[in-house]
Amino acid sequence: MNITQLRDAINTLLTDSPSLLGTYTLPNATTTPAIYTVGRQSVPTNWKVTGLEATIREFPERIPTAMVGTVKVMQTWEVVLVQYTPSSTTLSDAIDRMVRRFPDALLRYTQKDDITYERCRFLIPDATVRNLYPGP
């Protein structure tokens, strides 16, 4: 799996009817779904978010294991869901959808308090087996 495939899967998962994904309001007043791939930069601070936000790390953590003539690479993708609307229950529904789509994911749920918003962090495993370098 690559970042594009993961982002498309999560976008589809969270926007299926009924859509659970919140919105970003950009400085020019346009809106876009609140899903963002975090790479060198995080979500711009001048974007206002309402509802449920999904952020996905652009690069997975990789742990290689040598095998005979091949290497097994365990990749772990990080996805964080944050609920910016305190009275909403969409995070619970989103967690349910994510668990059914990625049943082997590890998750850590954090309740909201007076400092932080309600959130859930998913670590999604993705194993690949590759030939040792150089290989076809």
N, CA, C and O atoms as a MOPAC input file, in Angstrom:
PM7 MOZYME 1SCF
protein

 N      0.85000 1    -1.17300 1     0.00000 1
 C      0.00000 1     0.00000 1     0.00000 1
 C      0.89600 1     1.23700 1     0.00000 1
 O      1.95700 1     1.23900 1     0.62400 1
 N      0.47300 1     2.27400 1    -0.69200 1
 C      1.20700 1     3.53400 1    -0.66600 1
 C      0.30000 1     4.62400 1    -0.08500 1
 O     -0.87300 1     4.37600 1     0.19400 1
 N      0.84200 1     5.81400 1     0.09100 1
 C      0.10000 1     6.89100 1     0.74900 1
 C     -1.15600 1     7.28400 1    -0.03100 1
 O     -2.17600 1     7.61200 1     0.57600 1
 N     -1.09900 1     7.25500 1    -1.33800 1
 C     -2.26400 1     7.60300 1    -2.15300 1
 C     -3.38800 1     6.59300 1    -1.94800 1
 O     -4.54800 1     6.97300 1    -1.78600 1
 N     -3.04300 1     5.30200 1    -1.95700 1
 C     -4.05300 1     4.26600 1    -1.74700 1
 C     -4.66800 1     4.37400 1    -0.34800 1
 O     -5.88100 1     4.23700 1    -0.18900 1
 N     -3.82900 1     4.62000 1     0.66700 1
 C     -4.32300 1     4.74700 1     2.03000 1
 C     -5.22900 1     5.96700 1     2.16900 1
 O     -6.30700 1     5.88000 1     2.75700 1
 N     -4.79700 1     7.08900 1     1.63400 1
 C     -5.61300 1     8.31200 1     1.72200 1
 C     -6.94800 1     8.13500 1     1.01800 1
 O     -7.98500 1     8.54000 1     1.54400 1
 N     -6.93500 1     7.53300 1    -0.16900 1
 C     -8.18400 1     7.29700 1    -0.90400 1
 C     -9.12100 1     6.37800 1    -0.11500 1
 O    -10.32800 1     6.61300 1    -0.05700 1
 N     -8.55300 1     5.32600 1     0.49400 1
 C     -9.36700 1     4.38700 1     1.27300 1
 C    -10.00700 1     5.08700 1     2.46900 1
 O    -11.19200 1     4.88800 1     2.74100 1
 N     -9.24200 1     5.89600 1     3.18000 1
 C     -9.77000 1     6.59000 1     4.35900 1
 C    -10.76600 1     7.66600 1     3.95500 1
 O    -11.79000 1     7.84700 1     4.61300 1
 N    -10.47100 1     8.37600 1     2.88200 1
 C    -11.40700 1     9.39500 1     2.39000 1
 C    -12.75300 1     8.76500 1     2.02600 1
 O    -13.80600 1     9.27600 1     2.40800 1
 N    -12.71400 1     7.66400 1     1.29100 1
 C    -13.94000 1     6.96300 1     0.91900 1
 C    -14.65900 1     6.44000 1     2.15800 1
 O    -15.87800 1     6.56200 1     2.27700 1
 N    -13.90400 1     5.86500 1     3.06500 1
 C    -14.46500 1     5.30000 1     4.28800 1
 C    -15.20300 1     6.34600 1     5.11300 1
 O    -16.29200 1     6.08100 1     5.62200 1
 N    -14.61900 1     7.52800 1     5.24900 1
 C    -15.19500 1     8.55700 1     6.10900 1
 C    -16.19800 1     9.47400 1     5.41300 1
 O    -16.91700 1    10.22400 1     6.07400 1
 N    -16.24800 1     9.41600 1     4.06700 1
 C    -17.21700 1    10.25800 1     3.36000 1
 C    -18.39700 1     9.46500 1     2.81700 1
 O    -19.32100 1    10.05300 1     2.25600 1
 N    -18.38900 1     8.12500 1     2.97400 1
 C    -19.56400 1     7.34300 1     2.58900 1
 C    -20.76100 1     7.83400 1     3.37900 1
 O    -20.61100 1     8.37400 1     4.47500 1
 N    -21.93900 1     7.64700 1     2.82700 1
 C    -23.15400 1     8.15900 1     3.45600 1
 C    -23.44000 1     7.46300 1     4.77800 1
 O    -23.46100 1     6.23200 1     4.82200 1
 N    -23.65800 1     8.19300 1     5.83600 1
 C    -23.51500 1     9.64000 1     5.93900 1
 C    -22.04900 1    10.02200 1     6.11100 1
 O    -21.27800 1     9.30400 1     6.74800 1
 N    -21.67900 1    11.15100 1     5.53900 1
 C    -20.30200 1    11.62100 1     5.63800 1
 C    -19.98800 1    12.02400 1     7.07400 1
 O    -20.76900 1    12.72300 1     7.71900 1
 N    -18.84700 1    11.58000 1     7.56000 1
 C    -18.42200 1    11.89400 1     8.92600 1
 C    -17.33200 1    12.95900 1     8.94900 1
 O    -17.07700 1    13.56500 1     9.99000 1
 N    -16.69400 1    13.18800 1     7.81500 1
 C    -15.54800 1    14.08200 1     7.74700 1
 C    -15.96800 1    15.54000 1     7.86600 1
 O    -16.94500 1    15.96600 1     7.25000 1
 N    -15.22600 1    16.29800 1     8.66000 1
 C    -15.48800 1    17.73000 1     8.82100 1
 C    -14.94800 1    18.52000 1     7.64600 1
 O    -14.70500 1    17.96800 1     6.57300 1
 N    -14.76300 1    19.81300 1     7.85300 1
 C    -14.27300 1    20.67500 1     6.78200 1
 C    -13.17700 1    21.60200 1     7.27800 1
 O    -13.13200 1    21.98900 1     8.44500 1
 N    -12.29000 1    21.94300 1     6.34300 1
 C    -11.31600 1    23.00800 1     6.55400 1
 C    -11.88300 1    24.24400 1     5.86700 1
 O    -12.41100 1    24.15400 1     4.75800 1
 N    -11.77500 1    25.38600 1     6.51500 1
 C    -12.09300 1    26.65600 1     5.87200 1
 C    -10.76700 1    27.36000 1     5.65400 1
 O    -10.05500 1    27.67800 1     6.60700 1
 N    -10.44200 1    27.59800 1     4.39600 1
 C     -9.16100 1    28.19900 1     4.02800 1
 C     -9.23500 1    29.71900 1     4.17600 1
 O    -10.33100 1    30.27000 1     4.28800 1
 N     -8.09700 1    30.40300 1     4.17900 1
 C     -8.08800 1    31.86100 1     4.33800 1
 C     -8.92400 1    32.61600 1     3.30600 1
 O     -9.41300 1    33.70700 1     3.59700 1
 N     -9.09800 1    32.05600 1     2.10800 1
 C     -9.90500 1    32.71400 1     1.08600 1
 C    -11.38800 1    32.33800 1     1.18100 1
 O    -12.15800 1    32.60700 1     0.25900 1
 N    -11.79100 1    31.71200 1     2.30500 1
 C    -13.17500 1    31.34500 1     2.62300 1
 C    -13.69900 1    30.12800 1     1.86600 1
 O    -14.87800 1    29.80100 1     2.00100 1
 N    -12.87700 1    29.45100 1     1.08100 1
 C    -13.32000 1    28.20500 1     0.45000 1
 C    -13.21500 1    27.08400 1     1.47700 1
 O    -12.46400 1    27.17700 1     2.44700 1
 N    -13.98500 1    26.02200 1     1.24300 1
 C    -13.94300 1    24.87800 1     2.15100 1
 C    -13.49300 1    23.63300 1     1.40700 1
 O    -13.66900 1    23.51600 1     0.19400 1
 N    -12.91000 1    22.70700 1     2.15300 1
 C    -12.43900 1    21.44200 1     1.61700 1
 C    -12.58800 1    20.38900 1     2.71100 1
 O    -12.56500 1    20.73500 1     3.89200 1
 N    -12.74100 1    19.11800 1     2.35400 1
 C    -12.85800 1    18.08000 1     3.38200 1
 C    -11.63300 1    18.07900 1     4.31100 1
 O    -10.51000 1    18.33400 1     3.87500 1
 N    -11.86600 1    17.79300 1     5.57500 1
 C    -10.81300 1    17.85800 1     6.59300 1
 C    -10.00900 1    16.56500 1     6.64500 1
 O    -10.04300 1    15.83800 1     7.63900 1
 N     -9.28400 1    16.28600 1     5.55800 1
 C     -8.34300 1    15.16900 1     5.50300 1
 C     -7.03900 1    15.73200 1     4.96900 1
 O     -7.02700 1    16.43400 1     3.95800 1
 N     -5.93600 1    15.42300 1     5.64900 1
 C     -4.66300 1    16.05600 1     5.30400 1
 C     -3.53400 1    15.04100 1     5.43000 1
 O     -3.48800 1    14.27000 1     6.38900 1
 N     -2.62600 1    15.04400 1     4.45900 1
 C     -1.43800 1    14.20500 1     4.52100 1
 C     -0.30700 1    15.02500 1     5.12200 1
 O      0.12300 1    16.02700 1     4.55200 1
 N      0.16400 1    14.58700 1     6.27500 1
 C      1.21800 1    15.30400 1     6.99400 1
 C      2.56800 1    14.80000 1     6.49900 1
 O      2.91100 1    13.62900 1     6.66600 1
 N      3.32200 1    15.70200 1     5.88900 1
 C      4.65600 1    15.37800 1     5.40300 1
 C      5.65900 1    16.27300 1     6.09500 1
 O      5.89900 1    16.14700 1     7.29600 1
 N      6.23600 1    17.16700 1     5.33700 1
 C      7.19200 1    18.12500 1     5.91600 1
 C      6.48200 1    19.18300 1     6.74100 1
 O      7.08200 1    19.78600 1     7.63100 1
 N      5.20800 1    19.41100 1     6.44900 1
 C      4.42700 1    20.41100 1     7.17800 1
 C      3.16600 1    19.76900 1     7.72300 1
 O      2.65000 1    18.79700 1     7.17100 1
 N      2.69300 1    20.32600 1     8.80100 1
 C      1.42400 1    19.90400 1     9.37000 1
 C      0.31400 1    20.73000 1     8.71600 1
 O      0.56800 1    21.50400 1     7.79300 1
 N     -0.89800 1    20.56000 1     9.19500 1
 C     -2.02100 1    21.34700 1     8.67800 1
 C     -1.70800 1    22.82500 1     8.90400 1
 O     -1.35700 1    23.20300 1    10.02200 1
 N     -1.82100 1    23.66700 1     7.88600 1
 C     -1.52800 1    25.09000 1     8.05800 1
 C     -2.35100 1    25.70000 1     9.20200 1
 O     -3.54000 1    25.41800 1     9.34800 1
 N     -1.70300 1    26.52600 1     9.99400 1
 C     -2.35600 1    27.10800 1    11.17000 1
 C     -3.45500 1    28.10000 1    10.81100 1
 O     -4.31500 1    28.38800 1    11.64400 1
 N     -3.44700 1    28.62500 1     9.59600 1
 C     -4.49200 1    29.57500 1     9.21400 1
 C     -5.71900 1    28.88200 1     8.59000 1
 O     -6.62600 1    29.55900 1     8.10400 1
 N     -5.75200 1    27.54500 1     8.60100 1
 C     -6.92600 1    26.80100 1     8.16700 1
 C     -7.78400 1    26.53100 1     9.40000 1
 O     -7.28700 1    26.01900 1    10.40300 1
 N     -9.06300 1    26.87200 1     9.32900 1
 C     -9.97200 1    26.60900 1    10.43700 1
 C    -10.63900 1    25.25500 1    10.19700 1
 O    -11.14100 1    24.98800 1     9.10500 1
 N    -10.64000 1    24.41400 1    11.21400 1
 C    -11.24900 1    23.09200 1    11.08800 1
 C    -12.50200 1    23.00300 1    11.94200 1
 O    -12.52900 1    23.46200 1    13.08400 1
 N    -13.53800 1    22.40600 1    11.36800 1
 C    -14.75500 1    22.11900 1    12.12000 1
 C    -15.10500 1    20.65100 1    11.89200 1
 O    -14.89300 1    20.11000 1    10.80700 1
 N    -15.63400 1    20.02600 1    12.91300 1
 C    -16.02500 1    18.62300 1    12.79400 1
 C    -14.84800 1    17.68300 1    12.94100 1
 O    -13.89600 1    17.97600 1    13.66500 1
 N    -14.91000 1    16.55600 1    12.25400 1
 C    -13.90800 1    15.50400 1    12.35700 1
 C    -12.77800 1    15.71500 1    11.35500 1
 O    -13.01800 1    15.90900 1    10.16400 1
 N    -11.56200 1    15.67700 1    11.84400 1
 C    -10.37100 1    15.82900 1    10.99300 1
 C     -9.60200 1    14.51200 1    10.97500 1
 O     -9.46900 1    13.84600 1    12.00100 1
 N     -9.09300 1    14.14300 1     9.79200 1
 C     -8.23500 1    12.97300 1     9.63900 1
 C     -6.89100 1    13.42100 1     9.09100 1
 O     -6.82100 1    14.04900 1     8.03400 1
 N     -5.81600 1    13.09400 1     9.81900 1
 C     -4.47000 1    13.36800 1     9.31500 1
 C     -3.74700 1    12.04400 1     9.15900 1
 O     -3.90400 1    11.13200 1     9.97100 1
 N     -2.95000 1    11.95400 1     8.09700 1
 C     -2.24200 1    10.72800 1     7.75100 1
 C     -0.77200 1    11.06900 1     7.55900 1
 O     -0.44500 1    11.98800 1     6.80900 1
 N      0.11100 1    10.34700 1     8.22100 1
 C      1.55100 1    10.55600 1     8.01400 1
 C      1.92300 1    10.09300 1     6.60900 1
 O      1.53200 1     9.00900 1     6.17900 1
 N      2.68200 1    10.92400 1     5.90200 1
 C      3.03400 1    10.63100 1     4.51200 1
 C      3.91000 1     9.39900 1     4.37800 1
 O      3.77900 1     8.64900 1     3.41100 1
 N      4.79600 1     9.18000 1     5.32800 1
 C      5.72900 1     8.06400 1     5.25000 1
 C      5.50700 1     7.11300 1     6.41300 1
 O      5.38800 1     7.55500 1     7.55500 1
 N      5.44800 1     5.80600 1     6.14100 1
 C      5.24300 1     4.85100 1     7.22100 1
 C      6.54900 1     4.57900 1     7.96700 1
 O      7.64100 1     4.80600 1     7.44500 1
 N      6.41200 1     4.09100 1     9.18600 1
 C      7.58200 1     3.58000 1     9.90800 1
 C      7.87400 1     2.21300 1     9.30600 1
 O      6.95000 1     1.43100 1     9.08200 1
 N      9.14300 1     1.91100 1     9.03900 1
 C      9.50700 1     0.63500 1     8.41100 1
 C     10.42400 1    -0.16800 1     9.31500 1
 O     11.38600 1     0.35600 1     9.87600 1
 N     10.10500 1    -1.45900 1     9.44700 1
 C     10.94100 1    -2.37200 1    10.21900 1
 C     11.21700 1    -3.58600 1     9.34100 1
 O     10.32700 1    -4.41100 1     9.13300 1
 N     12.47300 1    -3.71000 1     8.81000 1
 C     12.80300 1    -4.83800 1     7.93500 1
 C     13.23500 1    -6.07100 1     8.73300 1
 O     13.81500 1    -5.95500 1     9.81200 1
 N     12.94200 1    -7.25200 1     8.18000 1
 C     13.38800 1    -8.52200 1     8.74100 1
 C     13.98300 1    -9.33100 1     7.59800 1
 O     13.30600 1    -9.60200 1     6.60600 1
 N     15.26000 1    -9.72100 1     7.73800 1
 C     15.93200 1   -10.48800 1     6.68500 1
 C     15.39500 1   -11.91100 1     6.64900 1
 O     15.14900 1   -12.53300 1     7.68300 1
 N     15.22100 1   -12.40900 1     5.42900 1
 C     14.80200 1   -13.79200 1     5.19700 1
 C     15.75200 1   -14.36200 1     4.15200 1
 O     16.68900 1   -13.66800 1     3.75900 1
 N     15.55700 1   -15.57800 1     3.68800 1
 C     16.44000 1   -16.19000 1     2.70100 1
 C     16.15500 1   -15.58200 1     1.32600 1
 O     15.12200 1   -15.86400 1     0.71800 1
 N     17.07300 1   -14.75000 1     0.84300 1
 C     16.93400 1   -14.12300 1    -0.46400 1
 C     15.89600 1   -13.01500 1    -0.54100 1
 O     15.73800 1   -12.38700 1    -1.58800 1
 N     15.20500 1   -12.77200 1     0.52400 1
 C     14.17800 1   -11.73400 1     0.54000 1
 C     14.24100 1   -10.97000 1     1.85500 1
 O     14.96900 1   -11.34100 1     2.77600 1
 N     13.48200 1    -9.92400 1     1.91900 1
 C     13.34600 1    -9.16600 1     3.15600 1
 C     11.86300 1    -8.87200 1     3.36400 1
 O     11.16600 1    -8.44000 1     2.44600 1
 N     11.39700 1    -9.11400 1     4.58000 1
 C     10.02400 1    -8.77500 1     4.92600 1
 C     10.06500 1    -7.38800 1     5.54800 1
 O     10.79400 1    -7.15500 1     6.51300 1
 N      9.29000 1    -6.47500 1     5.00100 1
 C      9.25300 1    -5.11200 1     5.50200 1
 C      7.87600 1    -4.86700 1     6.11500 1
 O      6.85700 1    -4.88800 1     5.42500 1
 N      7.87200 1    -4.63500 1     7.42900 1
 C      6.62100 1    -4.29900 1     8.11000 1
 C      6.53300 1    -2.78200 1     8.16300 1
 O      7.33500 1    -2.11700 1     8.81800 1
 N      5.55000 1    -2.25600 1     7.46500 1
 C      5.30800 1    -0.81600 1     7.47400 1
 C      4.15200 1    -0.53700 1     8.42200 1
 O      3.21700 1    -1.33000 1     8.52700 1
 N      4.22300 1     0.58300 1     9.10300 1
 C      3.13000 1     1.00100 1     9.97300 1
 C      2.74500 1     2.42400 1     9.61200 1
 O      3.54900 1     3.35100 1     9.72000 1
 N      1.48700 1     2.58000 1     9.17500 1
 C      0.94600 1     3.88600 1     8.80700 1
 C      0.23900 1     4.48600 1    10.01100 1
 O     -0.47600 1     3.78200 1    10.72400 1
 N      0.43100 1     5.78400 1    10.24500 1
 C     -0.22800 1     6.46500 1    11.35100 1
 C     -1.33700 1     7.36600 1    10.82500 1
 O     -1.11800 1     8.20000 1     9.94700 1
 N     -2.54600 1     7.17800 1    11.38700 1
 C     -3.70700 1     7.99700 1    11.05500 1
 C     -4.27600 1     8.51900 1    12.37000 1
 O     -4.47500 1     7.75200 1    13.31200 1
 N     -4.53900 1     9.82000 1    12.43300 1
 C     -5.09200 1    10.41500 1    13.64600 1
 C     -6.41900 1    11.08500 1    13.30100 1
 O     -6.50500 1    11.90000 1    12.38200 1
 N     -7.44200 1    10.72500 1    14.05600 1
 C     -8.76100 1    11.34900 1    13.92200 1
 C     -8.97300 1    12.24700 1    15.12700 1
 O     -8.78600 1    11.81900 1    16.26500 1
 N     -9.36500 1    13.50200 1    14.88000 1
 C     -9.60800 1    14.45800 1    15.96400 1
 C    -10.98900 1    15.06300 1    15.76600 1
 O    -11.34800 1    15.46700 1    14.66000 1
 N    -11.75900 1    15.12200 1    16.84500 1
 C    -13.09800 1    15.70000 1    16.80000 1
 C    -13.06200 1    17.11400 1    17.37400 1
 O    -12.83800 1    17.30000 1    18.57000 1
 N    -13.28400 1    18.11100 1    16.51100 1
 C    -13.23100 1    19.51400 1    16.92500 1
 C    -14.59400 1    20.07400 1    17.32100 1
 O    -14.68500 1    21.22000 1    17.76100 1
 N    -15.64900 1    19.28200 1    17.17000 1
 C    -16.97600 1    19.70700 1    17.59200 1
 C    -17.34700 1    18.87500 1    18.81900 1
 O    -17.72700 1    17.71300 1    18.67800 1
 N    -17.24300 1    19.45400 1    20.02300 1
 C    -17.40800 1    18.68300 1    21.26200 1
 C    -18.72400 1    17.92200 1    21.40200 1
 O    -18.74900 1    16.85700 1    22.01900 1
 N    -19.80300 1    18.43400 1    20.85200 1
 C    -21.09800 1    17.78600 1    21.02400 1
 C    -21.36200 1    16.67600 1    20.00800 1
 O    -22.40000 1    16.01900 1    20.08100 1
 N    -20.46100 1    16.45700 1    19.07600 1
 C    -20.67300 1    15.48700 1    18.00600 1
 C    -20.28800 1    14.07300 1    18.44500 1
 O    -19.42800 1    13.88500 1    19.30600 1
 N    -20.94400 1    13.08700 1    17.83200 1
 C    -20.61300 1    11.68000 1    18.09100 1
 C    -19.99100 1    11.01800 1    16.86600 1
 O    -19.90200 1     9.79200 1    16.80500 1
 N    -19.55800 1    11.81600 1    15.88800 1
 C    -19.02600 1    11.23300 1    14.65300 1
 C    -17.70900 1    10.50100 1    14.86400 1
 O    -17.39600 1     9.59400 1    14.09300 1
 N    -16.92000 1    10.86000 1    15.88300 1
 C    -15.66500 1    10.14400 1    16.11200 1
 C    -15.95000 1     8.68600 1    16.43500 1
 O    -15.24400 1     7.80100 1    15.95000 1
 N    -16.94800 1     8.42100 1    17.22600 1
 C    -17.31600 1     7.04200 1    17.56100 1
 C    -17.68900 1     6.26100 1    16.30000 1
 O    -17.27100 1     5.11600 1    16.13100 1
 N    -18.46900 1     6.87300 1    15.42300 1
 C    -18.85000 1     6.22800 1    14.16700 1
 C    -17.62800 1     6.02100 1    13.26400 1
 O    -17.50600 1     4.98900 1    12.60500 1
 N    -16.73400 1     7.00100 1    13.24000 1
 C    -15.52700 1     6.89400 1    12.41700 1
 C    -14.61600 1     5.78000 1    12.93400 1
 O    -14.04000 1     5.03300 1    12.14200 1
 N    -14.48400 1     5.66700 1    14.25200 1
 C    -13.68100 1     4.58800 1    14.83100 1
 C    -14.25600 1     3.23900 1    14.42200 1
 O    -13.51400 1     2.32600 1    14.06000 1
 N    -15.57400 1     3.11700 1    14.48000 1
 C    -16.22700 1     1.87300 1    14.08700 1
 C    -15.92200 1     1.52600 1    12.63100 1
 O    -15.61200 1     0.37400 1    12.32300 1
 N    -16.00400 1     2.50200 1    11.73800 1
 C    -15.69800 1     2.25600 1    10.32400 1
 C    -14.22500 1     1.87300 1    10.13800 1
 O    -13.90900 1     0.95400 1     9.38200 1
 N    -13.33800 1     2.57700 1    10.82400 1
 C    -11.90600 1     2.29600 1    10.68900 1
 C    -11.56200 1     0.89400 1    11.19400 1
 O    -10.77800 1     0.18200 1    10.56600 1
 N    -12.14500 1     0.49700 1    12.32500 1
 C    -11.86600 1    -0.82700 1    12.89500 1
 C    -12.36100 1    -1.93400 1    11.96500 1
 O    -11.70900 1    -2.96900 1    11.82500 1
 N    -13.50400 1    -1.71800 1    11.33500 1
 C    -14.01400 1    -2.73000 1    10.40700 1
 C    -13.19500 1    -2.80000 1     9.12700 1
 O    -13.07400 1    -3.87300 1     8.53600 1
 N    -12.62400 1    -1.66800 1     8.68000 1
 C    -11.79200 1    -1.65300 1     7.45700 1
 C    -10.36500 1    -2.10800 1     7.73000 1
 O     -9.75400 1    -2.76700 1     6.89000 1
 N     -9.82500 1    -1.75900 1     8.91000 1
 C     -8.45400 1    -2.11600 1     9.28700 1
 C     -8.49200 1    -2.87100 1    10.62200 1
 O     -8.10400 1    -2.32000 1    11.65200 1
 N     -8.95900 1    -4.13200 1    10.61100 1
 C     -9.14900 1    -4.86000 1    11.86900 1
 C     -7.86500 1    -5.16000 1    12.63700 1
 O     -7.91700 1    -5.41100 1    13.84100 1
 N     -6.72400 1    -5.14000 1    11.97000 1
 C     -5.45600 1    -5.43400 1    12.65400 1
 C     -4.74200 1    -4.16900 1    13.14300 1
 O     -3.61000 1    -4.25100 1    13.62000 1
 N     -5.37900 1    -3.01700 1    13.03200 1
 C     -4.76700 1    -1.75800 1    13.48300 1
 C     -4.75700 1    -1.67800 1    15.00800 1
 O     -5.66500 1    -2.16000 1    15.68600 1
 N     -3.71100 1    -1.05900 1    15.51700 1
 C     -3.66000 1    -0.73500 1    16.94200 1
 C     -4.23600 1     0.66300 1    17.08700 1
 O     -3.97200 1     1.53500 1    16.25900 1
 N     -5.01800 1     0.87800 1    18.12800 1
 C     -5.55800 1     2.22100 1    18.29600 1
 C     -5.44600 1     2.66800 1    19.73900 1
 O     -5.44100 1     1.87200 1    20.67800 1
 N     -5.35500 1     3.99100 1    19.86700 1
 C     -5.31300 1     4.61400 1    21.18800 1
 C     -6.30100 1     5.77000 1    21.17300 1
 O     -6.14400 1     6.74300 1    20.43500 1
 N     -7.32200 1     5.63600 1    22.00900 1
 C     -8.36200 1     6.65000 1    22.12300 1
 C     -8.03200 1     7.57300 1    23.29200 1
 O     -7.62400 1     7.10900 1    24.35600 1
 N     -8.20900 1     8.87400 1    23.09600 1
 C     -7.99200 1     9.85700 1    24.14800 1
 C     -9.25600 1    10.70100 1    24.27900 1
 O     -9.70600 1    11.31900 1    23.31400 1
 N     -9.82100 1    10.72000 1    25.48200 1
 C    -11.01600 1    11.51900 1    25.71400 1
 C    -10.67400 1    13.00200 1    25.70600 1
 O     -9.53300 1    13.39800 1    25.94000 1
 N    -11.68800 1    13.80700 1    25.43100 1
 C    -11.47400 1    15.25600 1    25.48200 1
 C    -11.42300 1    15.69500 1    26.94000 1
 O    -12.01100 1    15.07800 1    27.82800 1
 N    -10.70100 1    16.77900 1    27.14300 1
 C    -10.67700 1    17.40800 1    28.46400 1
 C    -10.60100 1    18.90700 1    28.23800 1
 O    -10.85500 1    19.37500 1    27.12900 1
 N    -10.26200 1    19.65500 1    29.25100 1
 C    -10.25500 1    21.11300 1    29.09100 1
 C     -9.05400 1    21.61900 1    28.28900 1
 O     -8.96100 1    22.81500 1    28.01000 1
 N     -8.13900 1    20.72800 1    27.91600 1
 C     -6.94600 1    21.13300 1    27.15900 1
 C     -6.94200 1    20.56800 1    25.74300 1
 O     -6.54500 1    21.25700 1    24.80300 1
 N     -7.38000 1    19.32000 1    25.58100 1
 C     -7.29400 1    18.66000 1    24.27700 1
 C     -8.65700 1    18.23600 1    23.76300 1
 O     -9.61300 1    18.08300 1    24.52400 1
 N     -8.72400 1    18.04900 1    22.44600 1
 C     -9.92500 1    17.55000 1    21.80400 1
 C     -9.93900 1    16.02300 1    21.86300 1
 O     -8.90000 1    15.39600 1    22.07000 1
 N    -11.10200 1    15.43800 1    21.68200 1
 C    -11.24600 1    13.98300 1    21.61100 1
 C    -10.51800 1    13.50200 1    20.36000 1
 O    -10.63900 1    14.10000 1    19.29000 1
 N     -9.75400 1    12.40400 1    20.50700 1
 C     -8.97600 1    11.91200 1    19.37100 1
 C     -8.76800 1    10.41500 1    19.44100 1
 O     -8.92800 1     9.79400 1    20.49200 1
 N     -8.40600 1     9.84200 1    18.29500 1
 C     -8.05400 1     8.43100 1    18.22700 1
 C     -6.90900 1     8.28100 1    17.23700 1
 O     -6.97800 1     8.76900 1    16.11000 1
 N     -5.86700 1     7.60700 1    17.67000 1
 C     -4.67900 1     7.37600 1    16.84300 1
 C     -4.67200 1     5.91700 1    16.39900 1
 O     -4.75700 1     5.01300 1    17.23000 1
 N     -4.57200 1     5.68800 1    15.11000 1
 C     -4.51500 1     4.34900 1    14.53800 1
 C     -3.11900 1     4.07800 1    13.99700 1
 O     -2.53200 1     4.93100 1    13.33100 1
 N     -2.58800 1     2.90000 1    14.27900 1
 C     -1.35100 1     2.42900 1    13.67200 1
 C     -1.73200 1     1.22800 1    12.81700 1
 O     -2.08400 1     0.17000 1    13.33700 1
 N     -1.65900 1     1.40300 1    11.49300 1
 C     -2.13600 1     0.39800 1    10.54800 1
 C     -0.95100 1    -0.37000 1     9.98000 1
 O     -0.12000 1     0.21200 1     9.28300 1
 N     -0.85500 1    -1.68900 1    10.27000 1
 C      0.25800 1    -2.48000 1     9.75200 1
 C      0.06500 1    -2.81600 1     8.27500 1
 O     -1.05700 1    -2.96600 1     7.79200 1
 N      1.18900 1    -2.92800 1     7.57800 1
 C      1.17200 1    -3.21200 1     6.14600 1
 C      2.46600 1    -3.93600 1     5.80700 1
 O      3.50300 1    -3.29100 1     5.64800 1
 N      2.43000 1    -5.25600 1     5.69300 1
 C      3.63900 1    -6.04600 1     5.43400 1
 C      3.83500 1    -6.27400 1     3.94300 1
 O      2.87800 1    -6.51800 1     3.20800 1
 N      5.09900 1    -6.19100 1     3.50000 1
 C      5.45900 1    -6.52800 1     2.12600 1
 C      6.69300 1    -7.41000 1     2.16000 1
 O      7.51600 1    -7.28900 1     3.06700 1
 N      6.83100 1    -8.30000 1     1.17800 1
 C      8.01200 1    -9.14300 1     1.05200 1
 C      8.68700 1    -8.75800 1    -0.25500 1
 O      8.06100 1    -8.75800 1    -1.31500 1
 N      9.97800 1    -8.42700 1    -0.16500 1
 C     10.72600 1    -7.97200 1    -1.34400 1
 C     11.99200 1    -8.79300 1    -1.51800 1
 O     12.53600 1    -9.32900 1    -0.55200 1
 N     12.46600 1    -8.89000 1    -2.78600 1
 C     13.74500 1    -9.54100 1    -3.05200 1
 C     14.86700 1    -8.67600 1    -2.52600 1
 O     14.74200 1    -7.45300 1    -2.47600 1
 N     15.97300 1    -9.30900 1    -2.12900 1
 C     17.11900 1    -8.52700 1    -1.68500 1
 C     17.67600 1    -7.74700 1    -2.85600 1
 O     17.52900 1    -8.15100 1    -4.00900 1
 N     18.31600 1    -6.62600 1    -2.55900 1
 C     18.87300 1    -5.75300 1    -3.59200 1
 C     20.13100 1    -6.37000 1    -4.17000 1
 O     20.87700 1    -6.93800 1    -3.37200 1
 N     20.45900 1    -6.33400 1    -5.42200 1
 C     19.57000 1    -5.89900 1    -6.49300 1
 C     18.58800 1    -7.01100 1    -6.83200 1
 O     18.93500 1    -8.19100 1    -6.78000 1
 N     17.42500 1    -6.65100 1    -7.16200 1
 C     16.39900 1    -7.64200 1    -7.48700 1
 C     15.50400 1    -7.13200 1    -8.57800 1
 O     15.53300 1    -5.94500 1    -8.90300 1
 N     14.72000 1    -7.99600 1    -9.14200 1
 C     13.81300 1    -7.57500 1   -10.22800 1
 C     12.69200 1    -6.71000 1    -9.71400 1
 O     11.84400 1    -6.27300 1   -10.49200 1

